[in-house]
Amino acid sequence: MATLFFSYSHRDETLRDELEVHLAMLKRQGVIETWHDRRITAGEEFDKAISKNLEEADIILLLVSPDFLASSYCYDVEMQRALERHEQETACVMPVILRPCDWRTAPFGKLLVMPTDGKAVSKFPDKDDAFLEVVTEIRKAVTRLKPPEDRVPQPSKSYNSTSKQYVIEEPRSSNLRIQKTFSDRDRDRFLEGSFEYIANFFENSLAELSTRNAEVETSFKRIDTDRFSSVVYIAGKIAAQCQIWQGGVRPFMSTNGIAYSHNASNSGNGFNELLSVADDSYDLFLQPMGMAIGGGQNAKKLLSLQGGAEYFWEMLIKPLQHR
C-alpha cells in the first residue's frame, strides 16, 4: 500500500477534503492510505509529525494555490523537501493546481501538473471532473512506484523549526526522554506562548468561518496584550461570543491560567472554563479545570497547544452547530 501525503494551505482545506472523498475507492481497494496535518493528535509535536510523515510518504501531493505559494511552511519546508525526495527517486511528487496562481515559474513547474494542462480545479464547471483526472493519475503513479526493496536508502531528515531547515539524522534511539523539573519561569513562558497561540488560532479560525459561510460575520478584538474577544454574527445577530485572557482569576487568584468567558464584554474575572499549566514530568501541557458543559470528562486531560485551542474553539462554535 502506498502512502500519500497532502501538502496544502489550510485555506484550501475544503478542496482537500473534496479530493480525499474522490480517493475513497483507492483507499477501499488498499491501494493507498492518506495523511495530512489534521491527523496530528494532542501531545504530538507539529514539526516532528509532519517531518516523519513527509519522509515516509510514497506520493506527495502539492495542492497549489495562491495561499500555498505564499505559505513559508508549504513552500520553503514541505515543497523543498518533497522535491529533494523526488530527485532521489524515493517519492513521487504530484502538483495539483487548485486555484489560479503563478505556479509555472515555481520549482515544481517542470513536473507534470494536474489537472490536464494545469487548469485550476476551481475553473472546472464541475469540480468532480477535475478531481477524477487527479485520481486517475494517482492510480497510474502507484503502479509506477519502485518496490521498497529497490529504493536507494537515504539519510533520515527532520525539520528544525529553530534553524528553519532540514537536518540529517544519524541512526539513534527515539527513546530519549528523561524526567524534568519545570521552574515557575518555564511555566509562565509556556503560558504566555500558549495564550498567543490561542489568540492567533481564534483570529484565523474566525476569518475562515466567515469566508466559508456567506451569512456569517465575525469580530476578533485584542483588548490588551493579555485579553481578546471573539464574536460570531449570523444575519447581523450575535450567535456566539467569548472573551479569553491569561492571568490569575477569582476565586482562584493563585491559579495562573488562560480563562474563557461566554461573555465577550466581560469586564471582570468571572469565567466558564480555565486552562492551567500541568506537566507529566517530561513536558508541559494545558489542563482544563472541567467547568464547561460536558467538560468534567476533560478534567485532568493534558492538552497540547493545538488541543487547548480546539477545546476553547469548540465551546464557541458548538452552539452554532446544534441550533
C-alpha atoms as a printed R data frame, in Angstrom:
    type eleno elety resid chain resno       x      y       z
1   ATOM     1    CA   MET     A     1   0.000  0.000   0.000
2   ATOM     2    CA   ALA     A     2   1.328  3.423  -0.964
3   ATOM     3    CA   THR     A     3   1.242  6.335   1.477
4   ATOM     4    CA   LEU     A     4   0.005  9.682   0.148
5   ATOM     5    CA   PHE     A     5   0.941 12.965   1.873
6   ATOM     6    CA   PHE     A     6  -1.062 16.175   1.389
7   ATOM     7    CA   SER     A     7   0.991 19.401   1.362
8   ATOM     8    CA   TYR     A     8  -1.537 22.247   1.381
9   ATOM     9    CA   SER     A     9  -2.584 25.584   2.844
10  ATOM    10    CA   HIS     A    10  -5.318 25.412   5.478
11  ATOM    11    CA   ARG     A    11  -7.250 27.959   3.412
12  ATOM    12    CA   ASP     A    12  -7.701 25.152   0.866
13  ATOM    13    CA   GLU     A    13  -8.948 22.632   3.410
14  ATOM    14    CA   THR     A    14 -12.386 22.351   1.805
15  ATOM    15    CA   LEU     A    15 -10.890 21.431  -1.581
16  ATOM    16    CA   ARG     A    16  -8.519 18.988   0.102
17  ATOM    17    CA   ASP     A    17 -11.489 17.302   1.770
18  ATOM    18    CA   GLU     A    18 -13.288 17.038  -1.580
19  ATOM    19    CA   LEU     A    19 -10.229 15.434  -3.169
20  ATOM    20    CA   GLU     A    20  -9.947 12.945  -0.318
21  ATOM    21    CA   VAL     A    21 -13.557 11.881  -0.899
22  ATOM    22    CA   HIS     A    22 -12.641 11.104  -4.519
23  ATOM    23    CA   LEU     A    23  -9.770  8.931  -3.277
24  ATOM    24    CA   ALA     A    24 -12.217  6.644  -1.444
25  ATOM    25    CA   MET     A    25 -12.007  3.765  -3.945
26  ATOM    26    CA   LEU     A    26  -8.214  3.774  -3.909
27  ATOM    27    CA   LYS     A    27  -8.364  3.564  -0.118
28  ATOM    28    CA   ARG     A    28 -11.085  0.882  -0.077
29  ATOM    29    CA   GLN     A    29  -9.052 -1.225  -2.505
30  ATOM    30    CA   GLY     A    30  -5.981 -0.964  -0.294
31  ATOM    31    CA   VAL     A    31  -4.024  0.927  -2.962
32  ATOM    32    CA   ILE     A    32  -3.236  3.985  -0.845
33  ATOM    33    CA   GLU     A    33  -3.539  5.445   2.616
34  ATOM    34    CA   THR     A    34  -3.531  9.203   3.152
35  ATOM    35    CA   TRP     A    35  -2.057 11.598   5.710
36  ATOM    36    CA   HIS     A    36  -2.319 15.337   6.359
37  ATOM    37    CA   ASP     A    37  -1.594 17.546   9.361
38  ATOM    38    CA   ARG     A    38  -5.174 17.375  10.690
39  ATOM    39    CA   ARG     A    39  -4.278 13.820  11.731
40  ATOM    40    CA   ILE     A    40  -1.837 15.164  14.322
41  ATOM    41    CA   THR     A    41  -3.141 14.250  17.759
42  ATOM    42    CA   ALA     A    42  -2.856 16.069  21.070
43  ATOM    43    CA   GLY     A    43   0.613 15.734  22.544
44  ATOM    44    CA   GLU     A    44   2.381 15.244  19.206
45  ATOM    45    CA   GLU     A    45   4.984 17.787  18.139
46  ATOM    46    CA   PHE     A    46   3.776 19.532  14.971
47  ATOM    47    CA   ASP     A    47   7.104 19.744  13.107
48  ATOM    48    CA   LYS     A    48   8.196 16.232  14.003
49  ATOM    49    CA   ALA     A    49   4.867 14.666  12.984
50  ATOM    50    CA   ILE     A    50   4.925 16.410   9.605
51  ATOM    51    CA   SER     A    51   8.609 15.589   9.008
52  ATOM    52    CA   LYS     A    52   8.095 11.921   9.854
53  ATOM    53    CA   ASN     A    53   5.129 11.500   7.520
54  ATOM    54    CA   LEU     A    54   6.718 13.549   4.743
55  ATOM    55    CA   GLU     A    55   9.796 11.315   4.904
56  ATOM    56    CA   GLU     A    56   7.730  8.120   4.819
57  ATOM    57    CA   ALA     A    57   5.322  9.131   2.023
58  ATOM    58    CA   ASP     A    58   5.451  7.377  -1.344
59  ATOM    59    CA   ILE     A    59   3.410 10.061  -3.128
60  ATOM    60    CA   ILE     A    60   3.429 13.741  -2.133
61  ATOM    61    CA   LEU     A    61   0.561 15.870  -3.436
62  ATOM    62    CA   LEU     A    62   1.318 19.593  -3.635
63  ATOM    63    CA   LEU     A    63  -2.108 21.260  -3.521
64  ATOM    64    CA   VAL     A    64  -1.145 24.504  -5.232
65  ATOM    65    CA   SER     A    65  -2.948 27.809  -4.797
66  ATOM    66    CA   PRO     A    66  -2.002 31.445  -4.110
67  ATOM    67    CA   ASP     A    67  -2.064 30.630  -0.382
68  ATOM    68    CA   PHE     A    68   0.172 27.586  -0.881
69  ATOM    69    CA   LEU     A    69   2.751 29.692  -2.725
70  ATOM    70    CA   ALA     A    70   2.535 32.411  -0.057
71  ATOM    71    CA   SER     A    71   2.968 29.978   2.838
72  ATOM    72    CA   SER     A    72   6.553 29.812   4.069
73  ATOM    73    CA   TYR     A    73   5.958 26.385   5.589
74  ATOM    74    CA   CYS     A    74   4.343 24.885   2.475
75  ATOM    75    CA   TYR     A    75   6.825 26.429   0.027
76  ATOM    76    CA   ASP     A    76  10.122 26.521   1.902
77  ATOM    77    CA   VAL     A    77   9.752 23.431   4.055
78  ATOM    78    CA   GLU     A    78   7.363 20.828   2.674
79  ATOM    79    CA   MET     A    79   7.777 21.557  -1.051
80  ATOM    80    CA   GLN     A    80  11.577 21.829  -0.933
81  ATOM    81    CA   ARG     A    81  11.957 18.536   0.896
82  ATOM    82    CA   ALA     A    82   9.380 16.883  -1.359
83  ATOM    83    CA   LEU     A    83  11.355 17.887  -4.459
84  ATOM    84    CA   GLU     A    84  14.576 16.593  -2.887
85  ATOM    85    CA   ARG     A    85  12.950 13.207  -2.379
86  ATOM    86    CA   HIS     A    86  11.564 13.316  -5.923
87  ATOM    87    CA   GLU     A    87  15.077 13.876  -7.312
88  ATOM    88    CA   GLN     A    88  16.367 10.998  -5.184
89  ATOM    89    CA   GLU     A    89  13.533  8.825  -6.584
90  ATOM    90    CA   THR     A    90  12.384  7.921  -3.083
91  ATOM    91    CA   ALA     A    91   8.993  9.604  -3.568
92  ATOM    92    CA   CYS     A    92   6.760 10.811  -6.394
93  ATOM    93    CA   VAL     A    93   5.745 14.489  -6.263
94  ATOM    94    CA   MET     A    94   2.465 15.353  -7.998
95  ATOM    95    CA   PRO     A    95   1.365 19.024  -8.113
96  ATOM    96    CA   VAL     A    96  -2.396 19.658  -8.196
97  ATOM    97    CA   ILE     A    97  -3.427 23.194  -9.215
98  ATOM    98    CA   LEU     A    98  -6.408 24.006  -7.014
99  ATOM    99    CA   ARG     A    99  -6.836 27.703  -7.807
100 ATOM   100    CA   PRO     A   100  -5.329 30.022 -10.439
101 ATOM   101    CA   CYS     A   101  -1.881 31.277  -9.414
102 ATOM   102    CA   ASP     A   102   1.607 31.996 -10.768
103 ATOM   103    CA   TRP     A   103   2.860 28.416 -10.439
104 ATOM   104    CA   ARG     A   104   4.685 27.945 -13.757
105 ATOM   105    CA   THR     A   105   7.938 29.532 -12.543
106 ATOM   106    CA   ALA     A   106   7.911 27.618  -9.242
107 ATOM   107    CA   PRO     A   107  10.498 24.831  -8.729
108 ATOM   108    CA   PHE     A   108   7.850 22.172  -9.395
109 ATOM   109    CA   GLY     A   109   6.848 23.861 -12.662
110 ATOM   110    CA   LYS     A   110   8.970 21.359 -14.601
111 ATOM   111    CA   LEU     A   111   6.826 18.469 -13.348
112 ATOM   112    CA   LEU     A   112   3.635 17.248 -14.977
113 ATOM   113    CA   VAL     A   113   0.840 19.007 -13.104
114 ATOM   114    CA   MET     A   114  -2.798 18.060 -12.659
115 ATOM   115    CA   PRO     A   115  -5.483 18.588 -13.884
116 ATOM   116    CA   THR     A   116  -4.546 18.482 -17.579
117 ATOM   117    CA   ASP     A   117  -2.535 21.495 -18.805
118 ATOM   118    CA   GLY     A   118  -2.552 22.976 -15.317
119 ATOM   119    CA   LYS     A   119  -6.155 24.146 -15.486
120 ATOM   120    CA   ALA     A   120  -7.138 25.000 -11.914
121 ATOM   121    CA   VAL     A   121  -9.717 22.763 -10.231
122 ATOM   122    CA   SER     A   122 -11.776 25.814  -9.301
123 ATOM   123    CA   LYS     A   123 -12.099 26.711 -13.016
124 ATOM   124    CA   PHE     A   124 -13.896 23.468 -13.929
125 ATOM   125    CA   PRO     A   125 -17.672 23.776 -14.400
126 ATOM   126    CA   ASP     A   126 -17.887 20.584 -12.329
127 ATOM   127    CA   LYS     A   127 -15.023 20.061  -9.859
128 ATOM   128    CA   ASP     A   128 -15.776 16.314  -9.819
129 ATOM   129    CA   ASP     A   129 -14.382 16.100 -13.372
130 ATOM   130    CA   ALA     A   130 -11.149 17.741 -12.236
131 ATOM   131    CA   PHE     A   131 -10.724 15.512  -9.204
132 ATOM   132    CA   LEU     A   132 -11.409 12.400 -11.297
133 ATOM   133    CA   GLU     A   133  -8.449 13.348 -13.503
134 ATOM   134    CA   VAL     A   134  -6.299 13.665 -10.391
135 ATOM   135    CA   VAL     A   135  -7.411 10.291  -9.028
136 ATOM   136    CA   THR     A   136  -6.710  8.621 -12.376
137 ATOM   137    CA   GLU     A   137  -3.151  9.992 -12.427
138 ATOM   138    CA   ILE     A   138  -2.566  8.924  -8.821
139 ATOM   139    CA   ARG     A   139  -3.671  5.381  -9.653
140 ATOM   140    CA   LYS     A   140  -1.180  5.353 -12.569
141 ATOM   141    CA   ALA     A   141   1.590  6.724 -10.349
142 ATOM   142    CA   VAL     A   142   1.117  3.988  -7.763
143 ATOM   143    CA   THR     A   143   1.717  1.322 -10.411
144 ATOM   144    CA   ARG     A   144   4.984  3.034 -11.386
145 ATOM   145    CA   LEU     A   145   6.390  3.181  -7.858
146 ATOM   146    CA   LYS     A   146   9.527  1.191  -7.258
147 ATOM   147    CA   PRO     A   147   9.166 -1.678  -4.781
148 ATOM   148    CA   PRO     A   148  10.565 -0.651  -1.366
149 ATOM   149    CA   GLU     A   149  13.456 -3.087  -1.720
150 ATOM   150    CA   ASP     A   150  14.568 -1.386  -4.951
151 ATOM   151    CA   ARG     A   151  14.730  2.094  -3.482
152 ATOM   152    CA   VAL     A   152  18.088  3.535  -2.501
153 ATOM   153    CA   PRO     A   153  18.047  4.267   1.250
154 ATOM   154    CA   GLN     A   154  18.510  7.959   2.044
155 ATOM   155    CA   PRO     A   155  19.577  9.560   5.314
156 ATOM   156    CA   SER     A   156  16.605 10.418   7.501
157 ATOM   157    CA   LYS     A   157  15.845 14.137   7.813
158 ATOM   158    CA   SER     A   158  13.730 16.172  10.179
159 ATOM   159    CA   TYR     A   159  12.717 19.824  10.146
160 ATOM   160    CA   ASN     A   160  14.263 22.049  12.817
161 ATOM   161    CA   SER     A   161  11.857 24.920  13.499
162 ATOM   162    CA   THR     A   162  14.614 26.970  15.180
163 ATOM   163    CA   SER     A   163  17.110 26.903  12.311
164 ATOM   164    CA   LYS     A   164  14.247 26.616   9.783
165 ATOM   165    CA   GLN     A   165  15.928 23.897   7.767
166 ATOM   166    CA   TYR     A   166  16.033 20.132   7.469
167 ATOM   167    CA   VAL     A   167  18.845 18.364   9.257
168 ATOM   168    CA   ILE     A   168  20.214 14.888   8.609
169 ATOM   169    CA   GLU     A   169  19.641 12.493  11.469
170 ATOM   170    CA   GLU     A   170  22.160  9.759  12.169
171 ATOM   171    CA   PRO     A   171  20.731  6.411  13.347
172 ATOM   172    CA   ARG     A   172  19.824  6.602  17.011
173 ATOM   173    CA   SER     A   173  17.175  5.585  19.512
174 ATOM   174    CA   SER     A   174  13.985  7.634  19.753
175 ATOM   175    CA   ASN     A   175  13.655  6.678  23.428
176 ATOM   176    CA   LEU     A   176  15.495  9.703  24.810
177 ATOM   177    CA   ARG     A   177  13.013 11.342  27.178
178 ATOM   178    CA   ILE     A   178  14.082 11.876  30.754
179 ATOM   179    CA   GLN     A   179  12.135 13.382  33.619
180 ATOM   180    CA   LYS     A   180  12.496 17.138  34.163
181 ATOM   181    CA   THR     A   181  11.771 19.678  36.838
182 ATOM   182    CA   PHE     A   182   9.957 22.753  35.490
183 ATOM   183    CA   SER     A   183  10.541 26.133  37.100
184 ATOM   184    CA   ASP     A   184   7.947 28.856  37.597
185 ATOM   185    CA   ARG     A   185   9.617 30.723  34.736
186 ATOM   186    CA   ASP     A   186   9.239 27.684  32.475
187 ATOM   187    CA   ARG     A   187   5.529 27.538  33.264
188 ATOM   188    CA   ASP     A   188   4.994 31.278  32.797
189 ATOM   189    CA   ARG     A   189   6.830 31.236  29.478
190 ATOM   190    CA   PHE     A   190   4.744 28.262  28.320
191 ATOM   191    CA   LEU     A   191   1.535 30.014  29.397
192 ATOM   192    CA   GLU     A   192   2.452 33.202  27.524
193 ATOM   193    CA   GLY     A   193   3.239 31.237  24.373
194 ATOM   194    CA   SER     A   194   0.019 29.239  24.735
195 ATOM   195    CA   PHE     A   195  -2.082 32.400  25.003
196 ATOM   196    CA   GLU     A   196  -0.525 33.864  21.842
197 ATOM   197    CA   TYR     A   197  -1.088 30.571  20.016
198 ATOM   198    CA   ILE     A   198  -4.761 30.500  21.043
199 ATOM   199    CA   ALA     A   199  -5.214 34.161  20.050
200 ATOM   200    CA   ASN     A   200  -3.776 33.501  16.575
201 ATOM   201    CA   PHE     A   201  -5.813 30.293  16.299
202 ATOM   202    CA   PHE     A   202  -9.056 32.162  17.038
203 ATOM   203    CA   GLU     A   203  -8.252 35.070  14.711
204 ATOM   204    CA   ASN     A   204  -7.513 32.723  11.801
205 ATOM   205    CA   SER     A   205 -10.455 30.420  12.531
206 ATOM   206    CA   LEU     A   206 -12.921 33.311  12.708
207 ATOM   207    CA   ALA     A   207 -11.669 34.664   9.385
208 ATOM   208    CA   GLU     A   208 -12.060 31.238   7.767
209 ATOM   209    CA   LEU     A   209 -15.527 30.774   9.313
210 ATOM   210    CA   SER     A   210 -16.814 33.957   7.680
211 ATOM   211    CA   THR     A   211 -15.116 33.088   4.373
212 ATOM   212    CA   ARG     A   212 -16.879 29.728   4.196
213 ATOM   213    CA   ASN     A   213 -20.309 30.951   5.297
214 ATOM   214    CA   ALA     A   214 -21.828 33.906   3.441
215 ATOM   215    CA   GLU     A   215 -24.357 34.664   6.194
216 ATOM   216    CA   VAL     A   216 -21.672 34.811   8.908
217 ATOM   217    CA   GLU     A   217 -19.694 37.845  10.061
218 ATOM   218    CA   THR     A   218 -17.064 37.672  12.772
219 ATOM   219    CA   SER     A   219 -15.169 40.039  15.027
220 ATOM   220    CA   PHE     A   220 -11.803 39.450  16.681
221 ATOM   221    CA   LYS     A   221 -10.554 42.188  19.018
222 ATOM   222    CA   ARG     A   222  -7.356 42.370  21.072
223 ATOM   223    CA   ILE     A   223  -8.477 44.226  24.193
224 ATOM   224    CA   ASP     A   224  -4.925 44.329  25.539
225 ATOM   225    CA   THR     A   225  -1.833 42.126  25.439
226 ATOM   226    CA   ASP     A   226  -3.426 39.562  27.758
227 ATOM   227    CA   ARG     A   227  -7.062 39.556  26.617
228 ATOM   228    CA   PHE     A   228  -9.104 39.239  23.422
229 ATOM   229    CA   SER     A   229 -12.758 38.834  22.451
230 ATOM   230    CA   SER     A   230 -14.455 36.946  19.631
231 ATOM   231    CA   VAL     A   231 -17.988 37.405  18.292
232 ATOM   232    CA   VAL     A   232 -19.877 35.489  15.591
233 ATOM   233    CA   TYR     A   233 -22.862 37.173  13.931
234 ATOM   234    CA   ILE     A   234 -25.460 35.364  11.812
235 ATOM   235    CA   ALA     A   235 -27.702 37.645   9.755
236 ATOM   236    CA   GLY     A   236 -26.418 40.529  11.874
237 ATOM   237    CA   LYS     A   237 -27.354 38.987  15.233
238 ATOM   238    CA   ILE     A   238 -24.892 37.718  17.817
239 ATOM   239    CA   ALA     A   239 -24.912 33.916  17.647
240 ATOM   240    CA   ALA     A   240 -21.826 33.146  19.754
241 ATOM   241    CA   GLN     A   241 -19.271 35.149  21.696
242 ATOM   242    CA   CYS     A   242 -16.433 34.777  24.149
243 ATOM   243    CA   GLN     A   243 -13.602 36.548  25.885
244 ATOM   244    CA   ILE     A   244 -10.286 34.831  26.639
245 ATOM   245    CA   TRP     A   245  -7.497 36.126  28.857
246 ATOM   246    CA   GLN     A   246  -4.466 34.978  30.789
247 ATOM   247    CA   GLY     A   247  -3.591 35.665  34.404
248 ATOM   248    CA   GLY     A   248  -4.907 34.963  37.887
249 ATOM   249    CA   VAL     A   249  -8.690 34.555  38.125
250 ATOM   250    CA   ARG     A   250 -11.131 34.835  41.001
251 ATOM   251    CA   PRO     A   251 -11.777 32.881  43.162
252 ATOM   252    CA   PHE     A   252  -8.565 31.118  42.195
253 ATOM   253    CA   MET     A   253  -6.227 34.131  42.154
254 ATOM   254    CA   SER     A   254  -3.291 31.863  42.936
255 ATOM   255    CA   THR     A   255  -4.025 29.920  39.761
256 ATOM   256    CA   ASN     A   256  -2.272 31.388  36.729
257 ATOM   257    CA   GLY     A   257  -4.048 30.171  33.635
258 ATOM   258    CA   ILE     A   258  -5.998 31.013  30.487
259 ATOM   259    CA   ALA     A   259  -9.664 31.733  31.209
260 ATOM   260    CA   TYR     A   260 -12.701 31.556  28.921
261 ATOM   261    CA   SER     A   261 -15.937 33.501  29.370
262 ATOM   262    CA   HIS     A   262 -19.058 33.203  27.200
263 ATOM   263    CA   ASN     A   263 -19.456 36.984  27.556
264 ATOM   264    CA   ALA     A   264 -17.362 38.991  25.059
265 ATOM   265    CA   SER     A   265 -17.823 42.192  27.106
266 ATOM   266    CA   ASN     A   266 -16.790 40.601  30.403
267 ATOM   267    CA   SER     A   267 -15.087 43.319  32.436
268 ATOM   268    CA   GLY     A   268 -14.377 41.189  35.496
269 ATOM   269    CA   ASN     A   269 -12.843 37.814  36.202
270 ATOM   270    CA   GLY     A   270 -15.920 35.585  36.013
271 ATOM   271    CA   PHE     A   271 -15.192 32.647  33.723
272 ATOM   272    CA   ASN     A   272 -16.737 29.441  32.397
273 ATOM   273    CA   GLU     A   273 -13.558 27.393  31.909
274 ATOM   274    CA   LEU     A   274  -9.883 27.582  32.721
275 ATOM   275    CA   LEU     A   275  -6.770 26.033  31.220
276 ATOM   276    CA   SER     A   276  -3.850 25.834  33.606
277 ATOM   277    CA   VAL     A   277  -0.301 24.599  33.065
278 ATOM   278    CA   ALA     A   278   0.442 20.993  34.033
279 ATOM   279    CA   ASP     A   279   3.205 18.531  33.283
280 ATOM   280    CA   ASP     A   280   3.743 14.784  33.030
281 ATOM   281    CA   SER     A   281   7.317 15.051  34.380
282 ATOM   282    CA   TYR     A   282   8.556 15.193  30.772
283 ATOM   283    CA   ASP     A   283   6.704 18.040  29.006
284 ATOM   284    CA   LEU     A   284   4.368 20.949  29.746
285 ATOM   285    CA   PHE     A   285   0.689 20.862  28.751
286 ATOM   286    CA   LEU     A   286  -2.587 22.727  29.186
287 ATOM   287    CA   GLN     A   287  -5.103 21.145  31.575
288 ATOM   288    CA   PRO     A   288  -8.842 22.007  31.671
289 ATOM   289    CA   MET     A   289 -10.487 22.601  35.008
290 ATOM   290    CA   GLY     A   290 -13.583 20.829  33.644
291 ATOM   291    CA   MET     A   291 -16.143 23.551  34.392
292 ATOM   292    CA   ALA     A   292 -17.654 23.687  30.874
293 ATOM   293    CA   ILE     A   293 -20.769 21.713  29.993
294 ATOM   294    CA   GLY     A   294 -19.548 18.193  29.373
295 ATOM   295    CA   GLY     A   295 -16.110 19.370  30.414
296 ATOM   296    CA   GLY     A   296 -15.944 17.213  33.508
297 ATOM   297    CA   GLN     A   297 -14.778 14.319  31.385
298 ATOM   298    CA   ASN     A   298 -11.896 16.512  30.178
299 ATOM   299    CA   ALA     A   299 -10.688 17.496  33.645
300 ATOM   300    CA   LYS     A   300  -7.182 16.189  34.238
301 ATOM   301    CA   LYS     A   301  -6.609 15.746  30.489
302 ATOM   302    CA   LEU     A   302  -3.255 17.040  29.259
303 ATOM   303    CA   LEU     A   303  -3.663 19.039  26.051
304 ATOM   304    CA   SER     A   304  -1.157 20.312  23.513
305 ATOM   305    CA   LEU     A   305  -1.334 23.917  22.282
306 ATOM   306    CA   GLN     A   306  -3.485 22.736  19.373
307 ATOM   307    CA   GLY     A   307  -5.626 20.678  21.737
308 ATOM   308    CA   GLY     A   308  -6.134 23.600  24.121
309 ATOM   309    CA   ALA     A   309  -7.076 25.964  21.290
310 ATOM   310    CA   GLU     A   310  -9.513 23.412  19.830
311 ATOM   311    CA   TYR     A   311 -11.017 22.887  23.299
312 ATOM   312    CA   PHE     A   312 -11.869 26.595  23.632
313 ATOM   313    CA   TRP     A   313 -12.916 26.865  19.964
314 ATOM   314    CA   GLU     A   314 -15.428 24.034  20.430
315 ATOM   315    CA   MET     A   315 -17.008 25.977  23.304
316 ATOM   316    CA   LEU     A   316 -17.554 28.910  20.933
317 ATOM   317    CA   ILE     A   317 -18.625 27.005  17.821
318 ATOM   318    CA   LYS     A   318 -20.782 24.284  19.411
319 ATOM   319    CA   PRO     A   319 -23.935 26.458  19.764
320 ATOM   320    CA   LEU     A   320 -23.756 27.197  16.024
321 ATOM   321    CA   GLN     A   321 -23.599 23.503  15.168
322 ATOM   322    CA   HIS     A   322 -26.564 22.473  17.312
323 ATOM   323    CA   ARG     A   323 -29.120 25.220  16.742
